[in-house]
């Protein structure tokens, strides 16, 4: 059982007192209380929190010697009727969703609990995967079984996506089921365009009908992502090669609209999406740690002024969410993955995103075990590199050793960038991801949030 650090535990008690509209909140944020409520040992792995409205968590448990996932949700007493309606619907289709009342003194405090198959937003597409997708993908799963039978869960974000590992003959296959149809960045026409311009990708096996039902799939490849590889010869070579691959991506000519929504402000997109994201982050930081609101508000203003007010260069095709865990490694070769957010933007956005993600992965809390039991970073357990939440913020340009090698490969392949712009975009990612330690249930989430904001401030003038 993971125990919260004193500051994080205090912050959650304060949060529960402030958000009296959600009386069920304390049961869902505490592993021990949720385990007691469910009658089995569980660990919360992901949180979606809407202050004053709802709290939805994913949890992991061990059953029959393997990991199993589920979810729990609470809403305000005034809107708990929606949970009862969902329970009625779930029972009608043979689901296992149930309603619990954790506080006998307040029977209107409800907690809904279910398995992955009962996920309200994913249910339709998981059902399609079971009835049609398994056959179309030619997967080796038991006929008529639930979507999880014969497969294992790699990642689960409730009401967003479920990532499975299955098998096709002797080949491992990674299947992603999303709540919405696959975006343009996952379609064959776009991915073939990238391959034509020497961007290293994984073979895709999902057809158009699969994509229309939120199902994408590719063969498994390599020995893990770049975030999970430490300072080895292969990892260093892979970081350099990833820089070359990123340069190739940025050189791909793409007609307007082919790659989906822009991943950053461009002449055709004045940045409304970015401004809204910055505002949403500031609002959430204020809700979680009110003492950080002045810093968050200052960062929102300064980052917006830098990224939306500066003279911008011609946009290029960008990944949109580039980070070490979007680079798969096999010996010294790489494959880039997850182009859901690909679009037209500035090259420094990808470079800054990678640099920020590398720094954040060096936080002590990130060196543990990720979902599925795989290491979440190359930092040994207990490691505390300079620049973590436990010490002074890192100095100098954004990123770490992998970023240095990535940019070397990028430059050698013909890429060009402004370091000041890279740092500004790294600051943006650190700011927007500052709430991730809370969402990912880091035991040190309060300290980690503070580090994110402090480092974001340090990277901009």
C-alpha positions in Angstrom: 0.0 0.0 0.0 1.4 3.4 -1.0 1.4 6.0 1.8 1.1 9.7 1.0 3.9 12.0 2.2 2.8 14.2 5.1 2.3 17.3 2.9 0.2 15.5 0.4 -1.9 13.8 3.1 -2.5 17.3 4.7 -3.4 18.7 1.2 -6.0 16.0 0.6 -7.6 16.5 4.1 -7.8 20.2 3.3 -9.2 19.5 -0.2 -12.0 17.3 1.4 -12.9 20.1 3.8 -13.0 22.7 1.0 -15.1 20.5 -1.4 -18.0 19.7 0.9 -20.1 19.2 -2.3 -18.4 15.8 -2.7 -18.8 14.0 0.6 -17.6 10.7 -1.1 -14.2 12.2 -2.0 -12.2 11.0 1.0 -13.1 7.3 0.3 -11.9 7.5 -3.3 -8.6 9.3 -2.7 -7.4 7.0 0.1 -6.2 3.5 -0.9 -6.9 2.1 2.6 -10.5 3.5 2.8 -11.3 2.4 -0.7 -9.9 -1.1 -0.1 -12.0 -1.3 3.1 -15.1 -0.1 1.2 -14.6 -2.7 -1.6 -13.5 -5.6 0.7 -10.2 -6.2 -1.2 -6.8 -4.5 -1.5 -6.7 -2.0 -4.3 -4.5 0.9 -5.3 -5.7 4.0 -7.1 -3.7 4.6 -10.3 -5.5 7.5 -11.9 -7.8 10.3 -10.9 -10.2 12.6 -12.8 -11.4 15.4 -10.5 -14.0 18.1 -11.3 -14.2 20.3 -8.2 -17.7 20.5 -6.8 -19.0 18.1 -9.4 -17.4 14.6 -9.5 -14.4 12.4 -8.7 -13.6 9.4 -10.9 -10.7 7.0 -10.1 -9.2 4.0 -11.7 -7.8 1.3 -9.4 -5.7 -1.8 -9.7 -6.0 -5.0 -7.8 -4.5 -8.5 -8.1 -6.8 -11.4 -9.1 -5.8 -14.9 -10.0 -2.1 -13.9 -10.0 -2.5 -11.0 -12.5 -3.5 -7.3 -12.4 -7.1 -6.4 -12.8 -8.5 -2.9 -13.1 -11.7 -1.2 -12.1 -13.1 2.2 -11.4 -15.1 4.1 -8.8 -17.0 7.3 -9.0 -18.8 9.7 -6.7 -20.9 12.8 -7.5 -22.7 15.4 -5.5 -25.8 14.1 -3.7 -27.9 16.3 -5.9 -26.7 14.6 -9.1 -26.3 11.0 -7.7 -29.4 10.1 -9.6 -27.2 9.8 -12.7 -25.2 7.0 -10.9 -28.4 5.1 -10.1 -29.6 5.4 -13.7 -26.2 4.1 -14.9 -26.5 1.2 -12.5 -29.9 0.3 -13.8 -28.7 0.4 -17.4 -25.6 -1.7 -16.5 -27.7 -4.4 -14.9 -30.0 -4.5 -17.9 -27.0 -5.4 -20.1 -25.5 -7.9 -17.6 -22.8 -5.6 -16.1 -21.3 -5.8 -12.7 -21.6 -2.1 -11.7 -22.8 -1.5 -8.2 -23.7 1.3 -5.9 -22.1 1.6 -2.4 -23.1 3.8 0.5 -19.9 4.4 2.5 -21.4 6.7 5.1 -24.4 5.1 6.8 -25.3 8.4 8.4 -25.6 10.0 5.0 -27.3 7.5 2.6 -27.3 10.0 -0.2 -23.5 9.8 -0.4 -23.0 7.3 -3.2 -20.0 5.6 -4.7 -20.4 3.7 -8.0 -18.0 0.9 -8.7 -17.4 -1.3 -11.8 -15.0 -3.2 -13.9 -13.4 -2.0 -17.1 -16.2 -3.6 -19.1 -18.6 -1.4 -17.2 -16.8 1.8 -18.1 -19.7 4.0 -19.3 -17.7 5.9 -22.0 -15.8 2.8 -23.3 -18.6 0.2 -23.1 -19.8 0.6 -26.7 -16.4 0.4 -28.3 -15.3 -2.5 -26.0 -18.4 -4.4 -27.0 -17.6 -3.8 -30.7 -14.1 -5.0 -30.0 -15.5 -8.2 -28.5 -18.1 -8.9 -31.2 -16.3 -7.6 -34.3 -12.8 -6.2 -33.7 -11.2 -9.4 -32.4 -12.1 -11.2 -35.7 -11.0 -8.2 -37.9 -7.7 -8.0 -36.1 -7.3 -11.9 -36.2 -6.5 -12.0 -32.5 -6.1 -15.1 -30.4 -8.7 -14.6 -27.7 -11.3 -17.0 -26.4 -14.4 -16.9 -28.5 -17.3 -15.2 -26.7 -15.1 -14.1 -23.8 -15.0 -10.6 -22.4 -12.6 -8.2 -24.2 -10.0 -8.7 -21.5 -9.9 -12.5 -21.6 -6.6 -13.8 -23.0 -5.1 -10.3 -22.9 -3.5 -8.1 -20.2 -4.0 -4.4 -19.4 -1.1 -2.1 -20.1 -2.9 1.2 -19.3 -6.3 2.3 -18.2 -7.7 5.9 -18.0 -11.4 5.7 -17.0 -13.8 7.1 -19.6 -10.8 7.8 -21.9 -8.9 4.7 -23.1 -7.9 1.2 -22.4 -4.7 -0.3 -23.7 -4.4 -4.1 -24.0 -1.6 -6.5 -24.9 -3.0 -9.5 -26.9 -1.5 -12.0 -29.4 -1.9 -12.7 -33.1 -0.3 -16.1 -33.8 3.1 -15.7 -32.2 3.1 -11.9 -32.4 2.2 -9.6 -29.5 -0.3 -6.9 -30.4 -1.0 -3.6 -28.6 -4.7 -2.6 -28.8 -6.0 0.7 -27.8 -9.7 1.2 -27.2 -10.7 4.9 -27.0 -14.0 6.4 -26.1 -14.1 8.4 -29.4 -13.3 7.3 -32.9 -9.6 7.4 -33.9 -8.4 10.8 -35.0 -6.8 11.7 -38.3 -3.3 11.1 -36.8 -4.1 7.4 -36.5 -5.4 6.8 -40.0 -3.5 4.8 -42.7 -3.3 7.7 -45.2 -1.5 10.0 -42.7 0.8 7.3 -41.3 1.8 6.2 -44.8 2.7 9.8 -45.6 5.1 9.8 -42.6 6.6 6.5 -43.6 7.2 7.8 -47.1 9.3 10.6 -45.5 11.4 8.1 -43.4 9.7 8.7 -40.1 10.1 5.3 -38.2 6.7 3.9 -37.2 5.1 0.7 -36.0 3.1 -1.4 -38.4 -0.6 -0.7 -38.0 -3.1 -3.5 -38.3 -6.4 -1.8 -37.6 -8.7 -1.1 -40.6 -11.0 1.8 -41.1 -13.9 0.2 -39.4 -11.8 -0.5 -36.3 -10.7 3.1 -36.3 -14.3 4.3 -36.6 -15.1 2.4 -33.4 -12.2 3.8 -31.5 -10.0 0.7 -32.0 -6.3 1.1 -33.1 -3.7 -1.6 -33.0 -0.1 -2.3 -33.8 2.4 -5.0 -33.4 4.5 -4.8 -30.2 8.1 -3.9 -30.8 11.4 -3.3 -29.0 12.4 -3.5 -25.4 10.4 -0.6 -23.9 10.2 3.1 -24.4 13.0 5.6 -24.0 11.8 6.8 -20.6 12.2 3.3 -19.2 15.8 3.0 -20.4 18.6 4.3 -18.2 21.9 5.7 -19.2 23.0 2.8 -21.4 24.8 2.8 -24.7 21.6 1.7 -26.5 19.6 4.4 -24.8 22.1 7.1 -25.8 22.1 5.9 -29.4 18.3 5.7 -29.4 18.0 9.3 -28.1 20.2 10.6 -30.9 18.3 8.5 -33.5 15.0 9.8 -32.1 16.3 13.4 -32.8 16.9 12.4 -36.4 13.4 10.9 -36.6 11.9 14.1 -35.1 13.7 16.2 -37.7 12.3 13.9 -40.5 8.8 14.4 -39.0 9.2 18.2 -39.0 10.1 18.1 -42.7 7.0 16.2 -43.8 4.9 18.4 -46.2 1.3 18.1 -45.1 -1.6 20.0 -46.6 -3.8 22.0 -44.3 -6.2 19.8 -42.4 -4.6 16.4 -43.1 -3.0 15.9 -39.7 -5.9 17.1 -37.6 -6.1 19.9 -35.1 -3.1 22.2 -34.8 -0.8 21.2 -31.9 0.0 24.8 -31.1 -0.7 28.4 -32.1 -0.2 29.0 -35.8 -1.2 31.9 -38.1 -4.5 30.0 -38.7 -5.0 29.2 -35.0 -4.4 32.2 -32.7 -4.0 30.0 -29.7 -7.5 29.8 -28.2 -6.9 26.2 -27.3 -3.6 26.9 -25.6 -5.1 29.8 -23.7 -8.0 27.6 -22.5 -5.6 24.9 -21.4 -3.5 27.3 -19.4 -6.6 28.7 -17.7 -7.8 25.2 -16.9 -4.5 24.3 -15.4 -4.4 27.4 -13.3 -7.9 26.7 -12.1 -7.0 23.1 -11.1 -3.8 24.2 -9.3 -5.8 26.7 -7.3 -8.3 24.0 -6.3 -5.7 21.5 -5.2 -3.2 23.8 -3.6 -4.7 27.3 -3.0 -1.4 28.7 -1.8 0.1 28.2 -5.3 -2.6 30.2 -7.0 -0.5 33.4 -7.3 2.4 31.6 -8.9 0.0 29.7 -11.2 -1.7 32.9 -12.3 1.6 34.6 -12.9 2.8 31.6 -15.0 -0.4 31.5 -17.0 0.0 35.2 -18.0 3.7 35.0 -18.8 3.5 31.7 -20.8 0.6 33.0 -22.8 2.5 36.2 -23.5 5.6 34.3 -24.7 3.9 31.7 -26.8 0.9 33.7 -28.2 2.5 37.1 -28.5 5.9 36.4 -30.0 6.6 36.4 -33.7 6.2 32.9 -34.9 8.1 31.0 -37.6 6.4 29.0 -40.3 4.6 26.0 -38.8 5.7 22.4 -39.3 4.1 19.1 -38.8 4.6 18.3 -35.1 3.9 15.2 -32.9 1.9 17.3 -30.4 2.8 15.3 -27.3 6.4 14.3 -27.8 8.2 12.8 -24.9 10.6 9.9 -24.1 7.7 7.5 -23.6 6.6 8.2 -27.2 9.8 6.7 -28.5 10.1 2.9 -28.5 13.6 1.4 -28.4 15.0 -1.7 -30.0 18.8 -1.9 -29.7 19.8 1.4 -31.2 16.7 1.7 -33.5 13.5 3.7 -32.6 9.9 3.9 -33.5 7.7 6.9 -32.8 4.2 6.2 -31.6 0.9 7.9 -30.7 0.2 10.6 -33.2 -3.3 11.4 -31.8 -2.3 15.1 -31.3 -0.3 15.6 -34.5 -0.9 18.8 -36.3 0.7 22.0 -37.5 2.8 23.9 -34.9 6.2 25.1 -34.0 9.2 22.7 -34.0 10.3 23.9 -30.5 7.0 22.7 -29.1 8.0 19.1 -29.6 11.6 19.7 -28.4 10.4 21.5 -25.3 7.8 18.9 -24.6 10.4 16.2 -24.6 12.8 18.2 -22.4 10.1 18.9 -19.8 8.9 15.3 -19.8 12.5 14.1 -19.2 13.0 16.4 -16.3 9.6 15.5 -14.7 10.5 11.8 -15.0 13.5 12.3 -12.8 11.4 13.2 -9.8 11.8 10.6 -7.1 8.1 9.6 -7.2 8.4 8.8 -10.9 11.1 6.2 -10.3 8.7 3.5 -9.0 6.6 1.0 -10.9 4.2 2.0 -13.7 1.0 0.3 -14.6 1.5 -3.3 -15.7 4.6 -3.5 -13.4 7.0 -1.9 -15.9 9.5 0.7 -14.7 8.2 4.2 -15.4 11.6 5.8 -15.8 15.3 5.0 -16.0 15.9 6.3 -12.4 16.6 3.5 -9.9 14.3 3.1 -7.0 15.2 5.6 -4.3 17.3 7.7 -6.7 17.0 11.5 -6.3 18.8 13.3 -9.0 19.7 17.0 -8.7 16.7 19.2 -9.6 14.0 17.0 -8.0 11.2 18.1 -5.7 13.5 17.2 -2.8 16.1 19.7 -3.7 16.7 23.0 -5.5 15.2 23.3 -9.0 17.5 22.3 -11.9 19.5 25.1 -13.6 20.3 25.7 -17.2 18.3 24.9 -20.3 15.3 22.5 -20.2 15.9 18.8 -20.3 18.5 16.2 -19.3 21.1 14.0 -20.9 18.6 12.4 -23.3 17.5 15.8 -24.5 21.1 16.8 -25.2 21.5 13.7 -27.4 18.1 14.2 -29.0 18.9 17.7 -30.0 22.3 16.6 -31.4 20.6 14.1 -33.6 18.0 16.7 -34.6 20.6 19.3 -35.6 22.7 16.7 -37.5 19.6 15.7 -39.5 19.1 19.3 -40.6 16.7 20.5 -37.8 17.0 24.0 -36.5 15.6 25.6 -33.3 15.8 28.5 -30.9 16.8 27.4 -27.3 14.8 30.3 -25.8 11.7 29.0 -27.6 12.4 25.4 -26.5 12.6 26.5 -22.9 9.4 28.5 -23.3 7.5 25.4 -24.6 9.1 23.3 -21.9 7.8 25.7 -19.3 4.4 25.4 -20.9 4.4 21.6 -20.6 5.7 21.7 -17.1 2.9 24.1 -16.1 0.2 22.1 -17.8 1.5 18.8 -16.5 1.8 20.2 -12.9 -1.4 18.5 -11.9 -0.4 15.1 -13.2 1.3 14.1 -10.0 -2.1 14.4 -8.3 -3.9 12.7 -11.1 -1.3 9.8 -11.2 -1.4 9.5 -7.3 2.2 10.3 -6.6 2.8 9.9 -2.9 4.6 13.3 -3.1 2.1 15.0 -5.4 2.0 18.3 -3.5 5.8 18.6 -3.5 5.9 17.5 -7.2 3.4 20.1 -8.2 5.4 22.8 -6.5 8.5 21.6 -8.3 6.8 21.7 -11.7 5.7 25.3 -11.2 9.0 26.4 -9.8 10.9 24.9 -12.7 8.4 26.3 -15.2 9.0 29.8 -13.8 12.7 29.3 -14.0 12.7 28.5 -17.7 11.1 31.7 -18.8 12.5 35.3 -18.6 
